[in-house]
Amino acid sequence: MSESTYNLFQKGRAHLKRGMPAQATVALEKAKRREPEKASIREALGIAYFRIGRWEAAEAEFRTLLELSPVNDYAHYALGRCLEKQGREREANVHYKLASSLRPESNQYRARIRDLD
C-alpha cells in the first residue's frame, strides 16, 4: 500500500473509532479507488457503510472481501449482518454458520445462528 493510500486508510479508521462512519467513507472510498484489491480497506469501508445503514453497499464490500479472502470469518459474519438487515435471514444464516465454523470459539458468531428450518 502506498503511503498516501495508507494515510487515507488510517484517516478512515480514525473516523470509525471516533464514531464518525459517514466521514470515514470519504477517505476509505478514495483509498479503495487507489487499491481496490486491499482487503483491509474493503473491510473498513464495509463497516462504515454498515454503521450508516447502507446495507447493500456494505454487502458489496463484504462480498468482495470474501472473493479476496474466502476463509475470512469476520467477512462471513459481517455479510450475514448485512443480509439480515435486508430481511434475508436464510442467506444470512448460511454466513453465520460459516463464520462460526471458521472460528468455533466465537460466542458472538454462534449467537447469531438461527434455527430457521
FILOTOR-409713 format. One record per residue (C-alpha): residue number from 1; residue in three letters; x, y, z. Coordinates in nm, 4 decimals. Example, Ala and Ser with C-alpha at 12.3 -4.5 7.8 and 13.67 -1.06 7.14 Angstrom:
+-----+-----+----------+----------+----------+
|   n | res |       xx |       yy |       zz |
+-----+-----+----------+----------+----------+
|   1 | ALA |   1.2300 |  -0.4500 |   0.7800 |
|   2 | SER |   1.3670 |  -0.1060 |   0.7140 |
+-----+-----+----------+----------+----------+
! end
This chain:
+-----+-----+----------+----------+----------+
|   n | res |       xx |       yy |       zz |
+-----+-----+----------+----------+----------+
|   1 | MET |   0.0000 |   0.0000 |   0.0000 |
|   2 | SER |   0.1426 |   0.3380 |  -0.0953 |
|   3 | GLU |   0.1977 |   0.5928 |   0.1782 |
|   4 | SER |  -0.0815 |   0.8221 |   0.0561 |
|   5 | THR |  -0.3274 |   0.5299 |   0.0386 |
|   6 | TYR |  -0.2183 |   0.4165 |   0.3838 |
|   7 | ASN |  -0.2784 |   0.7683 |   0.5176 |
|   8 | LEU |  -0.6308 |   0.7680 |   0.3714 |
|   9 | PHE |  -0.6939 |   0.4251 |   0.5246 |
|  10 | GLN |  -0.5714 |   0.5420 |   0.8655 |
|  11 | LYS |  -0.7832 |   0.8569 |   0.8419 |
|  12 | GLY |  -1.0904 |   0.6434 |   0.7667 |
|  13 | ARG |  -1.0169 |   0.4107 |   1.0577 |
|  14 | ALA |  -0.9697 |   0.7083 |   1.2906 |
|  15 | HIS |  -1.3110 |   0.8416 |   1.1882 |
|  16 | LEU |  -1.4629 |   0.4988 |   1.2593 |
|  17 | LYS |  -1.3032 |   0.4889 |   1.6046 |
|  18 | ARG |  -1.4449 |   0.8348 |   1.6797 |
|  19 | GLY |  -1.7929 |   0.7247 |   1.5777 |
|  20 | MET |  -1.7955 |   0.9164 |   1.2513 |
|  21 | PRO |  -1.8696 |   0.6490 |   0.9883 |
|  22 | ALA |  -2.0030 |   0.8885 |   0.7232 |
|  23 | GLN |  -1.6763 |   1.0822 |   0.7308 |
|  24 | ALA |  -1.4850 |   0.7532 |   0.7228 |
|  25 | THR |  -1.6461 |   0.6580 |   0.3929 |
|  26 | VAL |  -1.4924 |   0.9609 |   0.2192 |
|  27 | ALA |  -1.1330 |   0.8649 |   0.2986 |
|  28 | LEU |  -1.1943 |   0.4921 |   0.2576 |
|  29 | GLU |  -1.3633 |   0.5304 |  -0.0817 |
|  30 | LYS |  -1.0595 |   0.7276 |  -0.2031 |
|  31 | ALA |  -0.8282 |   0.4565 |  -0.0686 |
|  32 | LYS |  -1.0376 |   0.1865 |  -0.2380 |
|  33 | ARG |  -1.0170 |   0.3634 |  -0.5743 |
|  34 | ARG |  -0.6376 |   0.3589 |  -0.5431 |
|  35 | GLU |  -0.6080 |  -0.0005 |  -0.4227 |
|  36 | PRO |  -0.9313 |  -0.1946 |  -0.4871 |
|  37 | GLU |  -0.7756 |  -0.5324 |  -0.4043 |
|  38 | LYS |  -0.6745 |  -0.4353 |  -0.0500 |
|  39 | ALA |  -0.8820 |  -0.6425 |   0.1926 |
|  40 | SER |  -0.8227 |  -0.4135 |   0.4908 |
|  41 | ILE |  -0.9677 |  -0.1161 |   0.3028 |
|  42 | ARG |  -1.2710 |  -0.3181 |   0.1905 |
|  43 | GLU |  -1.3378 |  -0.4365 |   0.5457 |
|  44 | ALA |  -1.3179 |  -0.0880 |   0.6957 |
|  45 | LEU |  -1.5393 |   0.0557 |   0.4206 |
|  46 | GLY |  -1.7931 |  -0.2239 |   0.4718 |
|  47 | ILE |  -1.8034 |  -0.1427 |   0.8429 |
|  48 | ALA |  -1.8520 |   0.2278 |   0.7706 |
|  49 | TYR |  -2.1353 |   0.1585 |   0.5273 |
|  50 | PHE |  -2.2984 |  -0.0777 |   0.7755 |
|  51 | ARG |  -2.2861 |   0.1810 |   1.0527 |
|  52 | ILE |  -2.4665 |   0.4392 |   0.8392 |
|  53 | GLY |  -2.7302 |   0.1905 |   0.7277 |
|  54 | ARG |  -2.6133 |   0.1448 |   0.3698 |
|  55 | TRP |  -2.6788 |  -0.2309 |   0.3830 |
|  56 | GLU |  -2.6413 |  -0.3006 |   0.0099 |
|  57 | ALA |  -2.3138 |  -0.1104 |  -0.0171 |
|  58 | ALA |  -2.1821 |  -0.2885 |   0.2926 |
|  59 | GLU |  -2.2939 |  -0.6212 |   0.1466 |
|  60 | ALA |  -2.0996 |  -0.5491 |  -0.1739 |
|  61 | GLU |  -1.7830 |  -0.4703 |   0.0222 |
|  62 | PHE |  -1.8042 |  -0.7862 |   0.2311 |
|  63 | ARG |  -1.8770 |  -0.9998 |  -0.0762 |
|  64 | THR |  -1.5678 |  -0.8563 |  -0.2441 |
|  65 | LEU |  -1.3703 |  -0.9156 |   0.0740 |
|  66 | LEU |  -1.4765 |  -1.2815 |   0.0620 |
|  67 | GLU |  -1.3620 |  -1.3040 |  -0.3006 |
|  68 | LEU |  -1.0220 |  -1.1778 |  -0.1838 |
|  69 | SER |  -1.0172 |  -1.3979 |   0.1272 |
|  70 | PRO |  -1.2803 |  -1.6777 |   0.1254 |
|  71 | VAL |  -1.1926 |  -1.8011 |   0.4754 |
|  72 | ASN |  -1.2262 |  -1.4628 |   0.6453 |
|  73 | ASP |  -1.4565 |  -1.5437 |   0.9368 |
|  74 | TYR |  -1.5348 |  -1.1804 |   1.0126 |
|  75 | ALA |  -1.6336 |  -1.1127 |   0.6497 |
|  76 | HIS |  -1.8821 |  -1.4009 |   0.6632 |
|  77 | TYR |  -2.0244 |  -1.2703 |   0.9913 |
|  78 | ALA |  -2.0470 |  -0.9111 |   0.8650 |
|  79 | LEU |  -2.2061 |  -1.0215 |   0.5381 |
|  80 | GLY |  -2.4608 |  -1.2145 |   0.7429 |
|  81 | ARG |  -2.5413 |  -0.8992 |   0.9403 |
|  82 | CYS |  -2.5921 |  -0.7020 |   0.6162 |
|  83 | LEU |  -2.8205 |  -0.9695 |   0.4758 |
|  84 | GLU |  -3.0177 |  -0.9912 |   0.7995 |
|  85 | LYS |  -3.0712 |  -0.6141 |   0.7957 |
|  86 | GLN |  -3.2192 |  -0.6550 |   0.4473 |
|  87 | GLY |  -3.4601 |  -0.9261 |   0.5662 |
|  88 | ARG |  -3.2663 |  -1.2098 |   0.4040 |
|  89 | GLU |  -3.2409 |  -1.4278 |   0.7146 |
|  90 | ARG |  -3.1866 |  -1.7648 |   0.5476 |
|  91 | GLU |  -2.8980 |  -1.6344 |   0.3417 |
|  92 | ALA |  -2.7583 |  -1.4558 |   0.6474 |
|  93 | ASN |  -2.7742 |  -1.7753 |   0.8479 |
|  94 | VAL |  -2.5510 |  -1.9534 |   0.5961 |
|  95 | HIS |  -2.2813 |  -1.6923 |   0.6542 |
|  96 | TYR |  -2.3232 |  -1.7031 |   1.0330 |
|  97 | LYS |  -2.2714 |  -2.0788 |   1.0197 |
|  98 | LEU |  -1.9637 |  -2.0386 |   0.8007 |
|  99 | ALA |  -1.8202 |  -1.7743 |   1.0336 |
| 100 | SER |  -1.8851 |  -1.9963 |   1.3338 |
| 101 | SER |  -1.7245 |  -2.2981 |   1.1664 |
| 102 | LEU |  -1.4161 |  -2.0910 |   1.0817 |
| 103 | ARG |  -1.3926 |  -1.9571 |   1.4379 |
| 104 | PRO |  -1.5778 |  -2.2030 |   1.6638 |
| 105 | GLU |  -1.4671 |  -2.0293 |   1.9831 |
| 106 | SER |  -1.6643 |  -1.7147 |   1.8934 |
| 107 | ASN |  -1.9776 |  -1.6856 |   2.1033 |
| 108 | GLN |  -2.0739 |  -1.3772 |   1.9015 |
| 109 | TYR |  -2.0871 |  -1.5734 |   1.5761 |
| 110 | ARG |  -2.2657 |  -1.8685 |   1.7306 |
| 111 | ALA |  -2.5251 |  -1.6409 |   1.8923 |
| 112 | ARG |  -2.6403 |  -1.5126 |   1.5506 |
| 113 | ILE |  -2.7216 |  -1.8588 |   1.4125 |
| 114 | ARG |  -3.0951 |  -1.9144 |   1.3924 |
| 115 | ASP |  -3.2905 |  -2.2363 |   1.3650 |
| 116 | LEU |  -3.4872 |  -2.1473 |   1.0535 |
| 117 | ASP |  -3.5727 |  -2.4951 |   0.9304 |
+-----+-----+----------+----------+----------+
! end
